[in-house]
Amino acid sequence: MILKELEDESVKKWQREWTNSTKGKITKDFFTDVKERLSMKINLTQNFTAMVTGYGKTNSYLYHFKIIKALTCPCSNSDQNIDHLLFDCQLLNKERNTLKQSIQKTNDWPTNKRELIRKHSKEFMKFTNKIPFDEINVKQNSCKVNC
């Protein structure tokens, strides 16, 4: 009983800190509720983590740390960020169409990031795991900053 009360209080404190923090903006779009996230069973992969945090594999992230010359996506003049990859990138049309088809069965597309996780986590996980980051980033950024 006491352990449960301590756990509940800890989650409430975590939620307050999460809500008030100015960090983790991309992740907050996917996971707004700490208790809800803790109850989810998610098989973390590099691609999934990159998509729900914005860290690691996108050109906008790599550009920020001066690892590459341009943050634009090879498919267009748009910045290659999470929203672009999820909703617009032409290089991911096939993967996105598969995701859309599975979601459209419930008439939820276009959807927001939180709903992708809450209602369609398996489909979203499949989508993220099929993103060929190395292929879509190599086309434009084969020459790194210090070439």
Summary of the structure (lengths in Angstrom):
residues: 147
radius of gyration: 17.5
end to end distance: 61.3
largest distance: 61.3
contacts: 383
relative contact order: 0.14
helix: 63%
strand: 1%
